Amino acid sequence: MNIKKIRGFFKVDSNLQLIIVFTVFGITGSLTLYVSEFLFSFFDLSENHGVLNIFIRILIIFPIYQLLLIIVGTIFGEFKYFWRFEKKFLRKIGINLK
């Protein structure tokens, strides 16, 4: 797969924007895990409760990731890109933002 196809897939205009998008996704994913672990420790949810623990983790991680993606994207100057990405993703799961 060449770089033009990758840029087309991610709907970016330049290689620099593609690097920024990859960087934002990487930072956001790592930061989400760090913040969620902090919250789990803070609320003492680190006990292993099997399926309930997995469900609670998803409920905590999902909104944190969405919020951090917009924040980190904005810091990198790509608010519009990530806001479009966010709206498209939320529409797919049944949440429609105008």
Beta strands, then each sheet from edge to edge (+ up, - down):
end
